[in-house]
Amino acid sequence: MGALWLAVALDVLLTAKPAPGRIDAFLGRTKLGPAVVVDEAAAGVVLVDFAASAPEDHACLALELARVFPRLGGMPVYFTGATQTRLLYPADMATGTQFGLLTPADRLEPWCTESKAKSERKPVLRRDTISVNEVVRSLGWLYDRRPLRLYWIAGDFGVYDWRQYFGRPSRRPMPGDSDIVPPPVPGLVDFLLVPFAQPPITIFAAHLPGASREIKRSGQYLAEATGGLTGELSALLTDTAELPIARIEIPESERSHGPGLLRVRDSSGRDILHRPFTLERPPPDRPKLDPLVGRVVTYSTDMSVKSGCGGEKVGARFELDLPNRVREAAGRLLVHIEFQAGKRSLRQRLTLDRPGPLCVVPHEEAPGTKFLIVVHDPVTGWTGAKNATITSR
């Protein structure tokens, strides 16, 4: 972010429709001038925060995600922290991309019910929880500082409730407040100001059904840090799909402005946006998400594995039989194979050129060896998974 990005205008997402008439924007007490509502769609991503959630909540988090996945229409889904492989099966691709294969909802439901019956434990603040600020920062640069709807679902937002660190349980501290006492936790000011005070990202904190009042309150606090909303994931997706975007002209004198409050007010005098604001210069190299988070995908079993390849039956090789739309698309397929040979587990990653034949020569050649094969198409987003057994040699 910085002068290059703010050379023309600043785009922010509004969570309330403005009244007809003039819309004004303010940075602190400085009037920036009129804001214009533009007819553009904001991008959206989902972040499933296992890192900040008690293990007992993980199955329910995966279930909520599985229920709304058909409605996402290709919206990217990322996850932080580690969880059980039965919820998200990990697949490492040859490009370095990590995928978690989401278990179908009908299998997740009994696991969620079972976990709810267990005693609740307060999640600890782990190192990967604090690193989520780098995830949010990277998302901003990944989408070129365009308005972004970040649906952030967690079992407990308490670890992001900065009121406890500021020692002000009754008041929400905001960047630009002159009387805020620096918190005792190192780096917490940066954790609050950068990247949550970057206007293009608006957080919608999604809590699980039946969440306690305190969890909802902490989620609301996190959402308000960017002018967003809190609620259950399904409702948030419905209520925020078509929010308006305000385009604000930034005067030259304000393009190096430090932390402050950004407000947008409509003709009725109502504040329709009230959020922290700070500027950050663009990094020399755009941050990458891959080292920080994994990508969640649903998978299809609409694929098969045929022994031999290209008519040859020599060796333990096989050919992938994929849906026509996947086989005929351009580009390479990413393939992950995991072999189970007795007590050993071996992994193999490769890429295959289309249209094929899509031949795979496995490293593990013993007949009878069972394996899982995962195929991902970066072009269409399709992912297939299949269990099979090596039958020839």
N, C-alpha and C positions, 0 to 999 in steps of 0.2 A: 504494500500500500504506500501512499505518499503522493508527491506532487504529480508523478506521471499518471497515476490512476485518477487523481482528482482534477486533472487538467480541464475537464469540461463540466462534469456533474457527478453527483453522488446519488446512487439508487438505494432506497431502503424499502423494506416490506412493511406495510401497514396492517395491523390486526383488527382494524375497525374501518368501515367505509366512511369517508369524509362527507359532511353535509355539502350540498351544492354551493359553489362560490369560490372565493379566494382561499388558498391554502398557504400559510406562512411557516417558515422554518427558522429555528433559533439554535444557536450554539452558545450555551450559557446565556448571557444577556445580549449577545450580538445577534441582530437579525440578519439572516442570510439572504432573505428575499423570498419570492414566491416559489412554491413547490408545485409541480405538475404531475398529475396522475397519468401514468402511461399504460397502454394496453399491451403488456408483456407478461408472460408466464414465468414465475420464479421456479428455478430448479429445486429438487427435493432429494434428500437422502435420509436413511434411517440408521441410527447408531444404537446397537444393542449393547448395553454397558454391563457385561458380566463382571468386570473388574470391581465395580462399586456395589455389587449385589451379593447377598448371602447365598451360599450354595443351594440352600433350600428353595430359593426363588428362581433358580436357573431354568428348571423345567417349565415353569409358568411363563417366564419371559419368552422361551422358545415357542410355547403354545400360542401366546398372543401374536407373535410374529407370523407363525404358520397360518393363523386364521385370516390375517389381513394380506398375506402375500399375493393372492390372486388379484387384489385391488391395486397393487403398486404399479402395474403396467411398466415394468422394467426399471423402476426407481432403484438405485443402488442401495444395498444394505451392508453395513459393516458391523463388526463386533470387536470389542476389546476384552482382554483377559482370557483366561482358560476356563473350559468347562468340560463336562463329560462327553466322550466321543459318541455316546448313544443319542445325544441331542444335536450335535454338529460334528459330523464325521470330517476330519481334516484331510485335505488333498493338496499336496504341494506340486505346483506345475513347473515345467521347464523354464518358464520366464521369470520365476521367483514369486509369482502370484500365489497367495494362499486362499483356498476356498474352504468353507464349512458347509457340508451338505446337510440341509435342514430336514430333520425327520418329519414325516407327515403328521398332521394334527391329530388324527385318530389314535396314533400311538403315543403322542405326547400327553394327551388328556389324562390317562390314568396315572402317569408319573407326576403330573402337576398336582392331582388330587392327593396322591400319597405324600408328596413333599409338604403340602399345606398342613397335614396332620402332625408333622414333626415340630418340635419346639423351635421357636424363633431365636436366632442369634444375631447380634449386631455385627454387620460386616466391618472388617478392619480396613483402615486406610492403607492400601497397598501402593507400592511404587508405580504400578501401571495405572492406578487411578489418577495420580497427579499428571502422568504423561498424556492424559486425554486432552490437555490444553494444546499439545502439539498436534493431536489429531484434528481438532477444530481449526487450528491455524492452517494446517495442510489442506483441509477441505476448502477453505477460503481461496487459497491460491490455485487449487485444482480447478475451481470453477471461475477463475479469472476475475474474482471479486464481484461476480454477479450476485443479485439477491438469491439467497439460498434458504430453503425451509429445512431445518435440521430437526427431525423427529428423534428425540433422545429418550429411550425407554430403559428404565432401571428399576430394581426392586426397592431401592432406597436412595434418595438424593441427599441424605444427611451429610455425606462427606463433601458435598459441594455447597453446603449452607454456610457462607462466610460470616454470618452473623455471630457464630460462636467464636470465631477468631477475632472479630472486631470488638467483641464484648458488648454488643448492642442488640440484645434479643428483640427489642421493641421497634427497632428502626432499621430500614434497609440502607446500608452505606452505599454511596454512589461516587464514582470518580469525579473529582472536581469539588467535593465537599472539603472546605478548608480546615474543618475541625476534626477530621478523621485521624485517629491515632494509628500509626503504622502497626500492623499485626505482629505478633511474636513469631509467626511461622515464616522462615526464610523463603523468599520467592513468592509469597502469597499475593502481594500486590500485582506482580506480573501475571500470576495465575488469573486474577480478576480482570485486569485491564487488557491484557493481550493473551488470547485473541477475542475474549467475549465482548470487548467494547468495539469490535470492528463491525460497522453498520450493515454490510451485506448479509451477515449470518443472523438469522432469527431462530431461537431455540424454542421448541415445543416439547416440554417435559412430559413424557407419557409414563404414568404409573400403572401398576397392576390393579385389576378390579379388587375392591375391598381393602385398598391401602389405607393405612391409618391417617388420621388428621395431620399428624406431624410430618409424615412422608409427603402428603399432598402440599403442605405448607412449604417444605423444603424444595419440592419441585416447582412450586409457583415462584419461589425466590430465584431459583436458577433461571427460569423462563423470563422473569422480569428483568434480569440482567441484560437481555437483548430486546426487550419489548415484546416477548412472546407470551404464550399461554400454556396452561397445564391441563391435564385430563387423561382419559384413557386413550390408547393409541387409535382405536377404530374411530372414535368420535373426533379426535384431532385431525385425522386424515380427511374426514368429511367436511369439517368446519373450516379448514384452512387451505383447501385445494385451489381456490381462486381468489386469494387475497390481492388487494390492489398494491401497486408499486408507486412510490412517490420519487420523482426525480428532482433533486435540489441543486441549484447552481451554487458553486462554492467560490466566493470572491478570492482574488489573488492573496489578499492580506490574511486570509484564514487558512491557507493551505498548509501551514506549519503549526497549526493549533495543537496544543497539548491536550491532556484529559479534560473532559467537560461533559455537559449534558446536552444531548441533541433532542429537540422537541419539534414536533410538527403539530400545528393548530389549524383547525378548520374555521369556516366563516361563522360558526356559532360560538366560537371561543373555546371549544372543547379540545383538549390535548389528545390527539389520536396516535401519538408516538412519544415515548418518554424513555430514553435509554442512555447508557454511558456512551461516550464517544472518545476515541483517541486515534492518532495516526501512527502508522508503522511503515517504515520504508520497505520496499520490496526486497526480499532476500536475493543474494547473488544467484543462487540456484533454487528453483522452485522445490519446496519440500515434497517428498513422496509419501504416500500412504502405506505402501506395501510393508515396510519394516515395522509399522505401528499397529496395524489392524489387519484382520482377515475379512474376506468378502463372503457373505452368506448367499447361497443359491439354492433353489429348489431343483430337484432332479427328476428326470424321466427314465422309465425303464423301457422306453420305445427304442431299443437297440438290441442287437444280438451279436454273438461271437461265433464265427465259423472256423473249424479246424482247417489248417492249411491256408495257403494264400496264392492267388493267381493260378489255381489248378495244381499247385505243387503240394505234396503231402510230406516232403522231406523236412525233418527237424520239428521242433516244438514251436511252430509258428501258427498264427491265426490271423483272420481278417475281420475287421469291424464292419458290421452291416448297420448303417445309420439311416434315419429318415432322409428322403430325397432332398428336402429343403436344406438340410444340414450338409449333406454330401456335395451338393451342387453350388454351395456358397463359395465366395472367394476367400483366400488366405489359408492360414494353417490352423490345424486343430491342436489343442493342448491335451496331453494324455498323462494320466497318473495311474500307476499299477501298483498294487500291494499284494505280495505273495504270502501265503501262509503254508510253510513247509515244516510240519511238525511243530516244534516250539519256536522256530525261527520266523522272523517277519522281515521281508525284503521289499524295498521300494524301487521303482523304476519310473523315470520321467522322460518324456520325449515329445517331439512335435511331428505331425504328419501333414504332408501336402495333399490338398484335394485337387481333383476328384478321386484320386486313388489309382490302383487298389490300396486300401488302407491296411497295410500289412504291419504286424507287430511281431518282433522276434524277442521273446522274453529272456531275461538273464537267467531265470530259474527254469531249467529244462526238465526236471524230473516229472515223469507222467504221474497223474493223480494229484499234482499240486493245485491247491485251490487259490484263487486270486480274485481281487476286486479291481475292476477297471472303471475309471472315471474319465469321461471325454467332455471337454469344454470348448465351445465355439465362441471366440471373442467377437465375431461379427454379429451373430444373431442372439447371443446370450444363452443359447440352449446348452444344457448340461445333461448328460446321460450317465447312468451308473448301472453296473451289472456284475453279478457274481458268476464265476465260471470256473471250469477245471481244465487243466492241460490234459488232453487225451491222446496226443500223438508224440512221437519222438523222432 
